[in-house]
């Protein structure tokens, strides 16, 4: 197959969508498929080469919406070259451009929601949600309605998506999600990280790795750690990630007020060997997010045999809990402190057992090859070159799809979408 991914940006600092495209594309290429990426980035952006894919940068996109006047003409000229197109993420111009052009070209397009329909955003940012409502009926609603499939990474994400807008209709599908297996030279990577941060030698590291953002619960993590830090004087919190919300100074001030500033190390964004070294050097991974549709870093931690201490707002928490691969609690200070306390008080044998279960959980559920195979299961039967007439399941008249079934991870259906038509 020849697959086109559409991304607002290829900057890895943007988080999950870009990383998932990078990793899944590498897997698909290894399986013999061809993958290209269109972004709304400036062609001169230095991070484009890090994607290691054929990238068509048609920006820079204007404003937060990333409007790019070159995208629609490019899709009209080149769209028929692809068997399927995947729109990654919502609320930016690349989705509308795909809707406007690809249906008419007979190219099936899919939308990966990447958690962006979670009602958490509606509750947390009501004014932004109201603004979204002003253009939802004319843009995003139609992008989803007329997509061949709207893809979700967990059944819980699918169900939550139905709660954000009462005007909602989509052909829903749950596909597996995963990430690349970690490198196996654990000792070498651990030593490289420890050499870069010698002050952490002999510490029992609790690792947060992700964007420093309100959604990730960084503030409650610091407050929770302050409650349990005395349980083990060797424990130390490592907060690794880009300061995407310009929040770090506030968090550092909070740590000083709570008396734990000396027991927190801020590394900034870690990539490549340093990232994997941090995983291998740590005792546990901590992510108390308020909203997370999957959490690639959670899967990466599991792949390193690192138990995960997560909130029940990460949509794979049930799988983690069922596998005994970590600890789960609410996304509150008390819930996060409970996870930390339980972990710090576990005996060595129990910790070793959980590490083994974490590694096994990754192998069974969260590898990128499993993700690629499941994505192909969805794409291949309807690829453009099969001759199936499915470019617009709603019909060119813009009507609504007639089927409301959504596949579940094991191949059945979830039944009615529960969505209302316009």
Buried (B, 14 or more C-beta within 10 A) or exposed (E): BBBBBBBBBBBBBBBBBBBBBBBBBBBBBEEEBBBBBBBBBBEEBEBBEBBEBEBBBBBBBEEEBBBBEBBBEBBBEBBEEBBBBBBBBBBBBBBBBBBBBBBEBBBBBBBBBBBBBBBBBBEBEEEEBEEBBEEBEEBBBBBBBBBBBBBBBBBBBBBBBBBBBEEBBBBBBBBBBBBBBBBEBBEEBBBBBBEBBEEBEEBBBBBBBBBBBEBBBBBBBBBBBBBBBEEBEEBBBBBBBBBBBEBBEEBBEBBEEBEBEEBBBBBEBBEEBBBBBBBBBBBBBBBBBBBBBBBBBBBBBBBBBBBBBBBBBBBBBBBBBEBBBBBBBBBBBEBBBBBBBBBBEBEEEBBEBBBEBBBBBBEEBBBBBBBBBBBBBBBEEBBBEEEEEBBBBBEEEEBBBEEBBBBBBEEEEBEEBEBEEE
